[in-house]
Amino acid sequence: MLTAKRVLIATICGFVFGLFCMYLASSNPDAAAPITSTTKWLIILSRTMLGFTIGISALRLSWWLHGIVLGIICSIPMAIPVLYDSGIAVGTVVMGIVYGVLTELITTKLFKAKAVGA
C-alpha cells in the first residue's frame, strides 16, 4: 500500500537531486563538448524517476539498502549511453547510489514517511 506523502516527498527529492546533478554535469569547463539541452532534461527526468521509484517501491529492505538497490537499478539506463567513457558510467551509477540513499534518508528519517510493509 502506498502513502501519498512518501511518493510526493521522494519524487520532489528526486527532482531536486536531478537539478543538482544536471548543474554538476553542465558546469565542467574542461568537457570536450557541451551538454545538450536534451541531455540536461534526461538527467533531471532520470533522477526524478529514481525518486518516484523509491516512493512507490514495496521492496522489504532497510532504508539505506533500499536506496542503494534502487539507485543502481535506476542509474543503469543513464549509464549505458556513456559506456565508452568508463569514468562517466561508473560516476553515474555511484551518484545514483548516493542520490538513492539521500532520497531514502530524507523521506524515511527526516519526514518519517516510511514504506508500508518495510
Phi and psi in radians as a Rosetta constraint file:
Dihedral C 1 N 2 CA 2 C 2 CIRCULARHARMONIC -1.611 0.35
Dihedral N 2 CA 2 C 2 N 3 CIRCULARHARMONIC 2.677 0.35
Dihedral C 2 N 3 CA 3 C 3 CIRCULARHARMONIC -2.038 0.35
Dihedral N 3 CA 3 C 3 N 4 CIRCULARHARMONIC 2.346 0.35
Dihedral C 3 N 4 CA 4 C 4 CIRCULARHARMONIC -1.078 0.35
Dihedral N 4 CA 4 C 4 N 5 CIRCULARHARMONIC -0.612 0.35
Dihedral C 4 N 5 CA 5 C 5 CIRCULARHARMONIC -1.050 0.35
Dihedral N 5 CA 5 C 5 N 6 CIRCULARHARMONIC -0.804 0.35
Dihedral C 5 N 6 CA 6 C 6 CIRCULARHARMONIC -1.125 0.35
Dihedral N 6 CA 6 C 6 N 7 CIRCULARHARMONIC -0.810 0.35
Dihedral C 6 N 7 CA 7 C 7 CIRCULARHARMONIC -1.089 0.35
Dihedral N 7 CA 7 C 7 N 8 CIRCULARHARMONIC -0.769 0.35
Dihedral C 7 N 8 CA 8 C 8 CIRCULARHARMONIC -1.159 0.35
Dihedral N 8 CA 8 C 8 N 9 CIRCULARHARMONIC -0.819 0.35
Dihedral C 8 N 9 CA 9 C 9 CIRCULARHARMONIC -1.129 0.35
Dihedral N 9 CA 9 C 9 N 10 CIRCULARHARMONIC -0.786 0.35
Dihedral C 9 N 10 CA 10 C 10 CIRCULARHARMONIC -1.126 0.35
Dihedral N 10 CA 10 C 10 N 11 CIRCULARHARMONIC -0.686 0.35
Dihedral C 10 N 11 CA 11 C 11 CIRCULARHARMONIC -1.178 0.35
Dihedral N 11 CA 11 C 11 N 12 CIRCULARHARMONIC -0.721 0.35
Dihedral C 11 N 12 CA 12 C 12 CIRCULARHARMONIC -1.106 0.35
Dihedral N 12 CA 12 C 12 N 13 CIRCULARHARMONIC -0.744 0.35
Dihedral C 12 N 13 CA 13 C 13 CIRCULARHARMONIC -1.045 0.35
Dihedral N 13 CA 13 C 13 N 14 CIRCULARHARMONIC -0.773 0.35
Dihedral C 13 N 14 CA 14 C 14 CIRCULARHARMONIC -1.060 0.35
Dihedral N 14 CA 14 C 14 N 15 CIRCULARHARMONIC -0.722 0.35
Dihedral C 14 N 15 CA 15 C 15 CIRCULARHARMONIC -1.118 0.35
Dihedral N 15 CA 15 C 15 N 16 CIRCULARHARMONIC -0.797 0.35
Dihedral C 15 N 16 CA 16 C 16 CIRCULARHARMONIC -1.097 0.35
Dihedral N 16 CA 16 C 16 N 17 CIRCULARHARMONIC -0.765 0.35
Dihedral C 16 N 17 CA 17 C 17 CIRCULARHARMONIC -1.154 0.35
Dihedral N 17 CA 17 C 17 N 18 CIRCULARHARMONIC -0.537 0.35
Dihedral C 17 N 18 CA 18 C 18 CIRCULARHARMONIC -1.130 0.35
Dihedral N 18 CA 18 C 18 N 19 CIRCULARHARMONIC -0.744 0.35
Dihedral C 18 N 19 CA 19 C 19 CIRCULARHARMONIC -1.088 0.35
Dihedral N 19 CA 19 C 19 N 20 CIRCULARHARMONIC -0.758 0.35
Dihedral C 19 N 20 CA 20 C 20 CIRCULARHARMONIC -1.119 0.35
Dihedral N 20 CA 20 C 20 N 21 CIRCULARHARMONIC -0.751 0.35
Dihedral C 20 N 21 CA 21 C 21 CIRCULARHARMONIC -1.118 0.35
Dihedral N 21 CA 21 C 21 N 22 CIRCULARHARMONIC -0.727 0.35
Dihedral C 21 N 22 CA 22 C 22 CIRCULARHARMONIC -1.126 0.35
Dihedral N 22 CA 22 C 22 N 23 CIRCULARHARMONIC -0.695 0.35
Dihedral C 22 N 23 CA 23 C 23 CIRCULARHARMONIC -1.093 0.35
Dihedral N 23 CA 23 C 23 N 24 CIRCULARHARMONIC -0.788 0.35
Dihedral C 23 N 24 CA 24 C 24 CIRCULARHARMONIC -1.100 0.35
Dihedral N 24 CA 24 C 24 N 25 CIRCULARHARMONIC -0.709 0.35
Dihedral C 24 N 25 CA 25 C 25 CIRCULARHARMONIC -1.197 0.35
Dihedral N 25 CA 25 C 25 N 26 CIRCULARHARMONIC -0.590 0.35
Dihedral C 25 N 26 CA 26 C 26 CIRCULARHARMONIC -1.615 0.35
Dihedral N 26 CA 26 C 26 N 27 CIRCULARHARMONIC -0.088 0.35
Dihedral C 26 N 27 CA 27 C 27 CIRCULARHARMONIC -1.664 0.35
Dihedral N 27 CA 27 C 27 N 28 CIRCULARHARMONIC 0.137 0.35
Dihedral C 27 N 28 CA 28 C 28 CIRCULARHARMONIC -1.426 0.35
Dihedral N 28 CA 28 C 28 N 29 CIRCULARHARMONIC 1.912 0.35
Dihedral C 28 N 29 CA 29 C 29 CIRCULARHARMONIC -1.290 0.35
Dihedral N 29 CA 29 C 29 N 30 CIRCULARHARMONIC -0.302 0.35
Dihedral C 29 N 30 CA 30 C 30 CIRCULARHARMONIC -1.581 0.35
Dihedral N 30 CA 30 C 30 N 31 CIRCULARHARMONIC 0.115 0.35
Dihedral C 30 N 31 CA 31 C 31 CIRCULARHARMONIC -1.152 0.35
Dihedral N 31 CA 31 C 31 N 32 CIRCULARHARMONIC 2.521 0.35
Dihedral C 31 N 32 CA 32 C 32 CIRCULARHARMONIC -1.159 0.35
Dihedral N 32 CA 32 C 32 N 33 CIRCULARHARMONIC -0.662 0.35
Dihedral C 32 N 33 CA 33 C 33 CIRCULARHARMONIC -2.439 0.35
Dihedral N 33 CA 33 C 33 N 34 CIRCULARHARMONIC 2.523 0.35
Dihedral C 33 N 34 CA 34 C 34 CIRCULARHARMONIC -1.174 0.35
Dihedral N 34 CA 34 C 34 N 35 CIRCULARHARMONIC 2.658 0.35
Dihedral C 34 N 35 CA 35 C 35 CIRCULARHARMONIC -1.343 0.35
Dihedral N 35 CA 35 C 35 N 36 CIRCULARHARMONIC 2.307 0.35
Dihedral C 35 N 36 CA 36 C 36 CIRCULARHARMONIC -1.280 0.35
Dihedral N 36 CA 36 C 36 N 37 CIRCULARHARMONIC 2.828 0.35
Dihedral C 36 N 37 CA 37 C 37 CIRCULARHARMONIC -1.155 0.35
Dihedral N 37 CA 37 C 37 N 38 CIRCULARHARMONIC -0.542 0.35
Dihedral C 37 N 38 CA 38 C 38 CIRCULARHARMONIC -1.106 0.35
Dihedral N 38 CA 38 C 38 N 39 CIRCULARHARMONIC -0.758 0.35
Dihedral C 38 N 39 CA 39 C 39 CIRCULARHARMONIC -1.130 0.35
Dihedral N 39 CA 39 C 39 N 40 CIRCULARHARMONIC -0.682 0.35
Dihedral C 39 N 40 CA 40 C 40 CIRCULARHARMONIC -1.054 0.35
Dihedral N 40 CA 40 C 40 N 41 CIRCULARHARMONIC -0.772 0.35
Dihedral C 40 N 41 CA 41 C 41 CIRCULARHARMONIC -1.162 0.35
Dihedral N 41 CA 41 C 41 N 42 CIRCULARHARMONIC -0.640 0.35
Dihedral C 41 N 42 CA 42 C 42 CIRCULARHARMONIC -1.159 0.35
Dihedral N 42 CA 42 C 42 N 43 CIRCULARHARMONIC -0.623 0.35
Dihedral C 42 N 43 CA 43 C 43 CIRCULARHARMONIC -1.106 0.35
Dihedral N 43 CA 43 C 43 N 44 CIRCULARHARMONIC -0.824 0.35
Dihedral C 43 N 44 CA 44 C 44 CIRCULARHARMONIC -1.084 0.35
Dihedral N 44 CA 44 C 44 N 45 CIRCULARHARMONIC -0.785 0.35
Dihedral C 44 N 45 CA 45 C 45 CIRCULARHARMONIC -1.106 0.35
Dihedral N 45 CA 45 C 45 N 46 CIRCULARHARMONIC -0.710 0.35
Dihedral C 45 N 46 CA 46 C 46 CIRCULARHARMONIC -1.109 0.35
Dihedral N 46 CA 46 C 46 N 47 CIRCULARHARMONIC -0.792 0.35
Dihedral C 46 N 47 CA 47 C 47 CIRCULARHARMONIC -1.245 0.35
Dihedral N 47 CA 47 C 47 N 48 CIRCULARHARMONIC -0.578 0.35
Dihedral C 47 N 48 CA 48 C 48 CIRCULARHARMONIC -1.161 0.35
Dihedral N 48 CA 48 C 48 N 49 CIRCULARHARMONIC -0.675 0.35
Dihedral C 48 N 49 CA 49 C 49 CIRCULARHARMONIC -1.080 0.35
Dihedral N 49 CA 49 C 49 N 50 CIRCULARHARMONIC -0.678 0.35
Dihedral C 49 N 50 CA 50 C 50 CIRCULARHARMONIC -1.042 0.35
Dihedral N 50 CA 50 C 50 N 51 CIRCULARHARMONIC -0.827 0.35
Dihedral C 50 N 51 CA 51 C 51 CIRCULARHARMONIC -1.075 0.35
Dihedral N 51 CA 51 C 51 N 52 CIRCULARHARMONIC -0.783 0.35
Dihedral C 51 N 52 CA 52 C 52 CIRCULARHARMONIC -1.094 0.35
Dihedral N 52 CA 52 C 52 N 53 CIRCULARHARMONIC -0.733 0.35
Dihedral C 52 N 53 CA 53 C 53 CIRCULARHARMONIC -1.109 0.35
Dihedral N 53 CA 53 C 53 N 54 CIRCULARHARMONIC -0.709 0.35
Dihedral C 53 N 54 CA 54 C 54 CIRCULARHARMONIC -1.096 0.35
Dihedral N 54 CA 54 C 54 N 55 CIRCULARHARMONIC -0.711 0.35
Dihedral C 54 N 55 CA 55 C 55 CIRCULARHARMONIC -1.133 0.35
Dihedral N 55 CA 55 C 55 N 56 CIRCULARHARMONIC -0.613 0.35
Dihedral C 55 N 56 CA 56 C 56 CIRCULARHARMONIC -1.693 0.35
Dihedral N 56 CA 56 C 56 N 57 CIRCULARHARMONIC -0.151 0.35
Dihedral C 56 N 57 CA 57 C 57 CIRCULARHARMONIC -1.160 0.35
Dihedral N 57 CA 57 C 57 N 58 CIRCULARHARMONIC 2.491 0.35
Dihedral C 57 N 58 CA 58 C 58 CIRCULARHARMONIC -2.017 0.35
Dihedral N 58 CA 58 C 58 N 59 CIRCULARHARMONIC 0.341 0.35
Dihedral C 58 N 59 CA 59 C 59 CIRCULARHARMONIC -1.123 0.35
Dihedral N 59 CA 59 C 59 N 60 CIRCULARHARMONIC 2.395 0.35
Dihedral C 59 N 60 CA 60 C 60 CIRCULARHARMONIC -1.669 0.35
Dihedral N 60 CA 60 C 60 N 61 CIRCULARHARMONIC 1.399 0.35
Dihedral C 60 N 61 CA 61 C 61 CIRCULARHARMONIC -2.287 0.35
Dihedral N 61 CA 61 C 61 N 62 CIRCULARHARMONIC 2.811 0.35
Dihedral C 61 N 62 CA 62 C 62 CIRCULARHARMONIC -1.123 0.35
Dihedral N 62 CA 62 C 62 N 63 CIRCULARHARMONIC 2.746 0.35
Dihedral C 62 N 63 CA 63 C 63 CIRCULARHARMONIC -1.018 0.35
Dihedral N 63 CA 63 C 63 N 64 CIRCULARHARMONIC -0.717 0.35
Dihedral C 63 N 64 CA 64 C 64 CIRCULARHARMONIC -1.236 0.35
Dihedral N 64 CA 64 C 64 N 65 CIRCULARHARMONIC -0.686 0.35
Dihedral C 64 N 65 CA 65 C 65 CIRCULARHARMONIC -1.216 0.35
Dihedral N 65 CA 65 C 65 N 66 CIRCULARHARMONIC -0.617 0.35
Dihedral C 65 N 66 CA 66 C 66 CIRCULARHARMONIC -1.057 0.35
Dihedral N 66 CA 66 C 66 N 67 CIRCULARHARMONIC -0.772 0.35
Dihedral C 66 N 67 CA 67 C 67 CIRCULARHARMONIC -1.122 0.35
Dihedral N 67 CA 67 C 67 N 68 CIRCULARHARMONIC -0.685 0.35
Dihedral C 67 N 68 CA 68 C 68 CIRCULARHARMONIC -1.136 0.35
Dihedral N 68 CA 68 C 68 N 69 CIRCULARHARMONIC -0.866 0.35
Dihedral C 68 N 69 CA 69 C 69 CIRCULARHARMONIC -1.083 0.35
Dihedral N 69 CA 69 C 69 N 70 CIRCULARHARMONIC -0.858 0.35
Dihedral C 69 N 70 CA 70 C 70 CIRCULARHARMONIC -1.250 0.35
Dihedral N 70 CA 70 C 70 N 71 CIRCULARHARMONIC -0.511 0.35
Dihedral C 70 N 71 CA 71 C 71 CIRCULARHARMONIC -1.087 0.35
Dihedral N 71 CA 71 C 71 N 72 CIRCULARHARMONIC -0.735 0.35
Dihedral C 71 N 72 CA 72 C 72 CIRCULARHARMONIC -1.158 0.35
Dihedral N 72 CA 72 C 72 N 73 CIRCULARHARMONIC -0.866 0.35
Dihedral C 72 N 73 CA 73 C 73 CIRCULARHARMONIC -1.060 0.35
Dihedral N 73 CA 73 C 73 N 74 CIRCULARHARMONIC -0.762 0.35
Dihedral C 73 N 74 CA 74 C 74 CIRCULARHARMONIC -1.368 0.35
Dihedral N 74 CA 74 C 74 N 75 CIRCULARHARMONIC -0.297 0.35
Dihedral C 74 N 75 CA 75 C 75 CIRCULARHARMONIC -1.577 0.35
Dihedral N 75 CA 75 C 75 N 76 CIRCULARHARMONIC -0.342 0.35
Dihedral C 75 N 76 CA 76 C 76 CIRCULARHARMONIC -1.033 0.35
Dihedral N 76 CA 76 C 76 N 77 CIRCULARHARMONIC -0.791 0.35
Dihedral C 76 N 77 CA 77 C 77 CIRCULARHARMONIC -1.064 0.35
Dihedral N 77 CA 77 C 77 N 78 CIRCULARHARMONIC -0.534 0.35
Dihedral C 77 N 78 CA 78 C 78 CIRCULARHARMONIC -1.386 0.35
Dihedral N 78 CA 78 C 78 N 79 CIRCULARHARMONIC -0.401 0.35
Dihedral C 78 N 79 CA 79 C 79 CIRCULARHARMONIC -1.493 0.35
Dihedral N 79 CA 79 C 79 N 80 CIRCULARHARMONIC -0.401 0.35
Dihedral C 79 N 80 CA 80 C 80 CIRCULARHARMONIC -1.059 0.35
Dihedral N 80 CA 80 C 80 N 81 CIRCULARHARMONIC -0.787 0.35
Dihedral C 80 N 81 CA 81 C 81 CIRCULARHARMONIC -1.149 0.35
Dihedral N 81 CA 81 C 81 N 82 CIRCULARHARMONIC -0.316 0.35
Dihedral C 81 N 82 CA 82 C 82 CIRCULARHARMONIC -1.895 0.35
Dihedral N 82 CA 82 C 82 N 83 CIRCULARHARMONIC 0.448 0.35
Dihedral C 82 N 83 CA 83 C 83 CIRCULARHARMONIC -1.137 0.35
Dihedral N 83 CA 83 C 83 N 84 CIRCULARHARMONIC -0.363 0.35
Dihedral C 83 N 84 CA 84 C 84 CIRCULARHARMONIC -1.109 0.35
Dihedral N 84 CA 84 C 84 N 85 CIRCULARHARMONIC -0.425 0.35
Dihedral C 84 N 85 CA 85 C 85 CIRCULARHARMONIC -2.061 0.35
Dihedral N 85 CA 85 C 85 N 86 CIRCULARHARMONIC 1.677 0.35
Dihedral C 85 N 86 CA 86 C 86 CIRCULARHARMONIC -1.054 0.35
Dihedral N 86 CA 86 C 86 N 87 CIRCULARHARMONIC -0.505 0.35
Dihedral C 86 N 87 CA 87 C 87 CIRCULARHARMONIC -1.116 0.35
Dihedral N 87 CA 87 C 87 N 88 CIRCULARHARMONIC -0.745 0.35
Dihedral C 87 N 88 CA 88 C 88 CIRCULARHARMONIC -1.206 0.35
Dihedral N 88 CA 88 C 88 N 89 CIRCULARHARMONIC -0.718 0.35
Dihedral C 88 N 89 CA 89 C 89 CIRCULARHARMONIC -1.103 0.35
Dihedral N 89 CA 89 C 89 N 90 CIRCULARHARMONIC -0.809 0.35
Dihedral C 89 N 90 CA 90 C 90 CIRCULARHARMONIC -1.150 0.35
Dihedral N 90 CA 90 C 90 N 91 CIRCULARHARMONIC -0.724 0.35
Dihedral C 90 N 91 CA 91 C 91 CIRCULARHARMONIC -1.064 0.35
Dihedral N 91 CA 91 C 91 N 92 CIRCULARHARMONIC -0.656 0.35
Dihedral C 91 N 92 CA 92 C 92 CIRCULARHARMONIC -1.090 0.35
Dihedral N 92 CA 92 C 92 N 93 CIRCULARHARMONIC -0.780 0.35
Dihedral C 92 N 93 CA 93 C 93 CIRCULARHARMONIC -1.236 0.35
Dihedral N 93 CA 93 C 93 N 94 CIRCULARHARMONIC -0.719 0.35
Dihedral C 93 N 94 CA 94 C 94 CIRCULARHARMONIC -1.099 0.35
Dihedral N 94 CA 94 C 94 N 95 CIRCULARHARMONIC -0.766 0.35
Dihedral C 94 N 95 CA 95 C 95 CIRCULARHARMONIC -1.187 0.35
Dihedral N 95 CA 95 C 95 N 96 CIRCULARHARMONIC -0.527 0.35
Dihedral C 95 N 96 CA 96 C 96 CIRCULARHARMONIC -1.091 0.35
Dihedral N 96 CA 96 C 96 N 97 CIRCULARHARMONIC -0.698 0.35
Dihedral C 96 N 97 CA 97 C 97 CIRCULARHARMONIC -1.110 0.35
Dihedral N 97 CA 97 C 97 N 98 CIRCULARHARMONIC -0.790 0.35
Dihedral C 97 N 98 CA 98 C 98 CIRCULARHARMONIC -1.080 0.35
Dihedral N 98 CA 98 C 98 N 99 CIRCULARHARMONIC -0.828 0.35
Dihedral C 98 N 99 CA 99 C 99 CIRCULARHARMONIC -1.138 0.35
Dihedral N 99 CA 99 C 99 N 100 CIRCULARHARMONIC -0.622 0.35
Dihedral C 99 N 100 CA 100 C 100 CIRCULARHARMONIC -1.127 0.35
Dihedral N 100 CA 100 C 100 N 101 CIRCULARHARMONIC -0.792 0.35
Dihedral C 100 N 101 CA 101 C 101 CIRCULARHARMONIC -1.161 0.35
Dihedral N 101 CA 101 C 101 N 102 CIRCULARHARMONIC -0.732 0.35
Dihedral C 101 N 102 CA 102 C 102 CIRCULARHARMONIC -1.128 0.35
Dihedral N 102 CA 102 C 102 N 103 CIRCULARHARMONIC -0.696 0.35
Dihedral C 102 N 103 CA 103 C 103 CIRCULARHARMONIC -1.088 0.35
Dihedral N 103 CA 103 C 103 N 104 CIRCULARHARMONIC -0.779 0.35
Dihedral C 103 N 104 CA 104 C 104 CIRCULARHARMONIC -1.127 0.35
Dihedral N 104 CA 104 C 104 N 105 CIRCULARHARMONIC -0.721 0.35
Dihedral C 104 N 105 CA 105 C 105 CIRCULARHARMONIC -1.055 0.35
Dihedral N 105 CA 105 C 105 N 106 CIRCULARHARMONIC -0.852 0.35
Dihedral C 105 N 106 CA 106 C 106 CIRCULARHARMONIC -1.143 0.35
Dihedral N 106 CA 106 C 106 N 107 CIRCULARHARMONIC -0.771 0.35
Dihedral C 106 N 107 CA 107 C 107 CIRCULARHARMONIC -1.216 0.35
Dihedral N 107 CA 107 C 107 N 108 CIRCULARHARMONIC -0.839 0.35
Dihedral C 107 N 108 CA 108 C 108 CIRCULARHARMONIC -1.434 0.35
Dihedral N 108 CA 108 C 108 N 109 CIRCULARHARMONIC -0.791 0.35
Dihedral C 108 N 109 CA 109 C 109 CIRCULARHARMONIC -1.601 0.35
Dihedral N 109 CA 109 C 109 N 110 CIRCULARHARMONIC -0.799 0.35
Dihedral C 109 N 110 CA 110 C 110 CIRCULARHARMONIC -1.296 0.35
Dihedral N 110 CA 110 C 110 N 111 CIRCULARHARMONIC -0.847 0.35
Dihedral C 110 N 111 CA 111 C 111 CIRCULARHARMONIC -1.671 0.35
Dihedral N 111 CA 111 C 111 N 112 CIRCULARHARMONIC -0.035 0.35
Dihedral C 111 N 112 CA 112 C 112 CIRCULARHARMONIC 0.951 0.35
Dihedral N 112 CA 112 C 112 N 113 CIRCULARHARMONIC 0.697 0.35
Dihedral C 112 N 113 CA 113 C 113 CIRCULARHARMONIC -1.828 0.35
Dihedral N 113 CA 113 C 113 N 114 CIRCULARHARMONIC 1.284 0.35
Dihedral C 113 N 114 CA 114 C 114 CIRCULARHARMONIC -1.267 0.35
Dihedral N 114 CA 114 C 114 N 115 CIRCULARHARMONIC 2.680 0.35
Dihedral C 114 N 115 CA 115 C 115 CIRCULARHARMONIC -1.222 0.35
Dihedral N 115 CA 115 C 115 N 116 CIRCULARHARMONIC 2.364 0.35
Dihedral C 115 N 116 CA 116 C 116 CIRCULARHARMONIC -1.260 0.35
Dihedral N 116 CA 116 C 116 N 117 CIRCULARHARMONIC 2.207 0.35
Dihedral C 116 N 117 CA 117 C 117 CIRCULARHARMONIC 1.605 0.35
Dihedral N 117 CA 117 C 117 N 118 CIRCULARHARMONIC -0.040 0.35
